[in-house]
């Protein structure tokens, strides 16, 4: 079982073996402590609870992984290896209140030949059922929601500075909390 609570540091470019540039997101991986082990007998599911300074998060695991884990053990950047496939969970950047063009990529109306509604959504209802159906794409709050990006690869590990480099983009702003977990 490989999982860590990390913080996003930013992005850099590194060169691979072929000389091509790769975008890499750097994550600060300070040591995490195992705070609690949850079992099927006691809690109905298998999980570990990790804590990092002020934050604690729970990660589901398989029953076979319990044999090597103990409460109080430390997990750090050396848990992962270069080339591991991981999934990354974070809170996306908040964009505030956004209109339909920015939020749902609607097209604007014509600006010539008497067009008067450029960035308005247009008709939103129908004759029947004489109400707006749930899930209608309209203007509203955009961003600041939990996003999980899967199938990312670990590109570099710096054990001395406790930094992990993940190939590709990771959701969230700099210094944002990021959950790094083994899996596809």
Secondary structure, 3 states (H helix, E strand, C coil): CCEEEEEEEEEEEEECCCCCEEEEEEEECCCEEEEEEECHHHHCCCEEEEEECCEEEEEECCHHHHHHCCCCCEECHHHCCCCCEEEEEEECCEEEEECHHHHHCCCCCCCCCCCCCCCCCCCCCCCCCCCCCCCCCCCEEEECCEEEEEEEEEEEEECCCCEEEEECCCCCCCCCEEEEEECC
